[in-house]
Amino acid sequence: MLFCSLVPSCRVRPSTVTDKAGEYVPGLRLSDFKVYEDGKEVPARVISNFAVHESPFASVVLLDTSGSMESRLSLGRSAAIRFLDGLRPEDVAAVYKFDYKIEQLQDFSSGRDLAPMAFAIKASGMTTLYDAILQAANALTARQEARKAIVVLSDGMDTYSKTSSSQALEAAMAIGASIYTVDMSASDAGGVRNVQSAMVLKSFAEKSGGRFVATPGGPDLRDAFASIARELGHQYTIAYRPLNQARDGRWRALEVKLSRGDLVVRTRKGYRSPKG
């Protein structure tokens, strides 16, 4: 994960470091990481801090209840319940549904039960996926937890948002929230629609340092949510002073590499420099 709200300071938080089996890897040192900004390695002399944290996290679960989810709504509810079940006692989550409008089903809570009203919902209307991500980011803004996540359970096809996909992504990145997406259309027989929805959801996950889950149910989804809960509770933080101090509002590409070839790091693709 990465925060760069103010130059001259920048904090890079790789969302996850895993082994080839997808399991979180503890015990890494600063020497295991290399940070690159706009293709240039960040020298050790400008790195001011490296830390490992285990901390609570706050998340918003977004359940797509639009008409296109009619045959998959029960599966979506089950997925939401599985995610809530995997949270630790110190973690909190809020749940929203979205179709042509966005509605909160339950506020941030450490409870693990889905609100009863969620079981009376019927799928209908258009899809405001991007607006929902923006609202989730706004809801997470006031949270004090070090880690923030947005979990999207959707077929990925936005049809009614006023917000663009880039605006939704930047809102999430601005507060340091990773987006985890589950492709609910994967339960269909396939086709162009599935490919398009998967591309949308995968893009949100990859650019924000989250994870794309291609399986909407079964043991694979259970294992993926368990792994996500573990990784959200752990973070590596690297603070450095960017060599490019220009406040020009431009995109700064970010890459984090590891010295060990048997490990995988997922992080944000960059940040936007402050302007003015």
Secondary structure, 3 states (H helix, E strand, C coil): CEECCCCCCEEECCCEEEECCCCECCCCCHHHEEEEECCEECCHHHEEEEEEEECCEEEEEEEECCHHHHHHHHHHHHHHHHHHHCCCCCCEEEEEEECCCEEEEEEEECCCCCCHHHHHCCCCCCCCHHHHHHHHHHHHHCCCCCEEEEEEEECCCCCCCCCCHHHHHHHHHHCCEEEEEEEHHHHCCCCHHHHHHHHHHHHHHHHHCCCEECCCCHHHHHHHHHHHHHHHCEEEEEEECCCCCCCECCEEEEEEEECCCCEEEECCCEEECCEC
